[in-house]
Amino acid sequence: MKQPVLAKRAKTDCHLQLSPVEEKVRHPRPATAMLPYRADSASVARRLVREKLSEWELSELIDSAELIVSELVTNAVKTGCLTKMTVTIRRITDRTVRVAVRDGSRVVPVVPVVPVVMVAGEDEEGHRGLALVHELTKGRWGAAVEAFGKVVHADLVVGRRG
């Protein structure tokens, strides 16, 4: 489908320049939950993600998004924070869904604990979560340091194959 164009008068002469009209994409409302730092918060976060993706008719992303949010929430629970974490799912573009977990994880005095991908040994039961997130998002994840902790986000592409 061709983009509509608007005419603009060039400053140097009377010829017309054509430029595409920016299409405003209206993104559906995000969903957010404030959850305690407990293991059972992962199931609440999975339900939030599943319900929102179903509402947006993006069922192809549900399995990956549930795994991702479980890993991010589980990592947040391990920080031992005493406040509440914030779990959010939003459409950041028409083709990208972002799952994010904000926590208050800091090492005294104020240095946030930033997640890193670890290589797990064959006999280790843990240390595979962020590697899984990295694989499911094709490397589209990251962490942003904030004044009182961090936000870890993971982006899934709508309509992605394989």
C-alpha positions as CSV (number, residue, x, y, z in Angstrom):
1,M,0.0,0.0,0.0
2,K,1.4,3.4,-1.0
3,Q,1.9,6.1,1.6
4,P,0.0,9.3,1.0
5,V,2.1,12.3,0.3
6,L,1.9,16.0,1.1
7,A,3.3,18.7,-1.0
8,K,5.9,21.1,0.5
9,R,7.2,24.2,-1.2
10,A,11.0,24.1,-1.4
11,K,12.8,27.2,0.0
12,T,15.1,27.7,-2.9
13,D,12.7,27.5,-5.9
14,C,9.1,26.9,-6.8
15,H,9.4,23.1,-7.3
16,L,7.4,20.9,-5.0
17,Q,9.0,18.3,-2.8
18,L,7.0,15.2,-1.9
19,S,7.3,13.7,1.6
20,P,5.4,10.8,3.2
21,V,2.7,11.6,5.7
22,E,3.6,10.1,9.1
23,E,1.0,7.6,10.0
24,K,0.0,7.8,13.7
25,V,-0.1,4.3,15.1
26,R,-2.4,4.1,18.2
27,H,-1.0,1.5,20.5
28,P,-3.3,-0.4,22.9
29,R,-3.1,0.4,26.6
30,P,-0.3,-1.4,28.5
31,A,-0.9,-3.6,31.5
32,T,0.9,-3.1,34.8
33,A,1.0,-5.0,38.1
34,M,2.8,-4.3,41.3
35,L,3.8,-7.6,42.8
36,P,5.5,-8.7,46.0
37,Y,9.0,-10.3,45.9
38,R,7.6,-13.8,46.3
39,A,8.0,-16.9,44.1
40,D,4.2,-17.0,43.4
41,S,4.4,-13.6,41.8
42,A,5.7,-15.3,38.6
43,S,2.4,-17.0,38.1
44,V,0.5,-13.7,38.5
45,A,2.9,-12.1,36.0
46,R,2.4,-14.9,33.5
47,R,-1.4,-14.5,33.7
48,L,-1.1,-10.7,33.2
49,V,1.0,-11.3,30.0
50,R,-1.3,-14.1,28.7
51,E,-4.4,-12.1,29.2
52,K,-3.0,-8.9,27.6
53,L,-1.6,-10.8,24.6
54,S,-4.9,-12.6,24.1
55,E,-6.7,-9.2,24.2
56,W,-4.3,-7.9,21.5
57,E,-4.9,-11.1,19.5
58,L,-1.2,-11.9,19.7
59,S,-1.5,-15.5,20.8
60,E,1.7,-16.5,18.9
61,L,3.7,-14.6,21.5
62,I,2.1,-16.0,24.6
63,D,4.5,-19.0,25.2
64,S,7.7,-16.9,24.8
65,A,6.3,-14.0,26.8
66,E,5.3,-16.2,29.7
67,L,8.7,-17.8,29.9
68,I,10.4,-14.4,29.7
69,V,8.3,-12.8,32.4
70,S,8.8,-15.8,34.6
71,E,12.6,-15.5,34.3
72,L,12.6,-11.7,34.9
73,V,10.3,-12.0,37.9
74,T,12.3,-14.9,39.4
75,N,15.5,-12.9,39.1
76,A,13.8,-9.9,40.8
77,V,12.6,-12.2,43.6
78,K,16.2,-13.3,44.2
79,T,17.3,-9.7,44.9
80,G,15.6,-9.8,48.3
81,C,14.0,-6.4,47.9
82,L,11.3,-5.5,50.5
83,T,9.1,-3.2,48.3
84,K,7.1,-4.3,45.3
85,M,8.3,-5.0,41.8
86,T,6.4,-3.6,38.8
87,V,5.7,-5.9,35.8
88,T,4.6,-4.2,32.6
89,I,3.6,-5.4,29.1
90,R,3.2,-2.8,26.3
91,R,3.2,-2.4,22.6
92,I,6.1,-0.1,22.0
93,T,5.6,-0.2,18.2
94,D,3.1,-1.9,15.9
95,R,5.5,-4.8,15.6
96,T,7.1,-4.9,19.1
97,V,5.8,-6.0,22.4
98,R,7.9,-5.2,25.5
99,V,7.8,-7.1,28.8
100,A,9.5,-5.3,31.6
101,V,10.2,-5.8,35.3
102,R,11.2,-2.9,37.5
103,D,12.8,-3.7,40.9
104,G,14.5,-1.8,43.7
105,S,17.7,-3.9,43.7
106,R,20.7,-2.0,44.9
107,V,24.0,-2.8,46.6
108,V,24.9,-0.4,49.4
109,P,25.2,2.5,49.0
110,V,23.3,2.9,45.6
111,V,24.8,0.7,42.9
112,P,22.1,-1.3,41.1
113,V,22.7,-5.0,40.5
114,V,22.6,-5.3,36.7
115,P,21.8,-8.7,35.2
116,V,24.3,-10.6,33.0
117,V,24.0,-13.8,30.9
118,M,25.9,-16.6,32.6
119,V,27.2,-19.8,31.1
120,A,25.8,-22.6,33.2
121,G,27.7,-25.9,33.7
122,E,26.1,-29.1,32.7
123,D,25.3,-30.1,36.3
124,E,24.0,-26.6,37.4
125,E,20.3,-26.3,37.9
126,G,20.2,-22.5,37.5
127,H,22.0,-19.7,35.6
128,R,20.1,-20.3,32.3
129,G,17.3,-17.8,32.6
130,L,18.9,-14.8,30.8
131,A,20.4,-17.0,28.2
132,L,16.8,-18.2,27.5
133,V,15.5,-14.6,27.4
134,H,18.4,-13.7,25.0
135,E,17.4,-16.6,22.7
136,L,13.7,-16.0,22.7
137,T,14.1,-12.3,21.9
138,K,17.0,-12.8,19.5
139,G,19.1,-10.5,21.7
140,R,16.4,-7.8,22.0
141,W,16.6,-7.3,25.8
142,G,18.4,-5.1,28.2
143,A,18.6,-3.3,31.6
144,A,18.3,0.3,32.5
145,V,19.7,1.6,35.7
146,E,17.5,3.9,37.7
147,A,18.0,5.9,40.9
148,F,16.4,3.2,43.0
149,G,17.1,0.0,41.1
150,K,16.7,-1.1,37.5
151,V,14.3,-2.1,34.8
152,V,15.0,-5.3,32.8
153,H,13.1,-5.5,29.5
154,A,12.7,-8.0,26.7
155,D,11.2,-7.2,23.3
156,L,9.3,-9.7,21.2
157,V,8.6,-9.1,17.5
158,V,5.0,-9.5,16.3
159,G,4.7,-11.8,13.4
160,R,8.2,-13.2,13.7
161,R,8.8,-16.6,12.3
162,G,11.0,-19.2,13.9
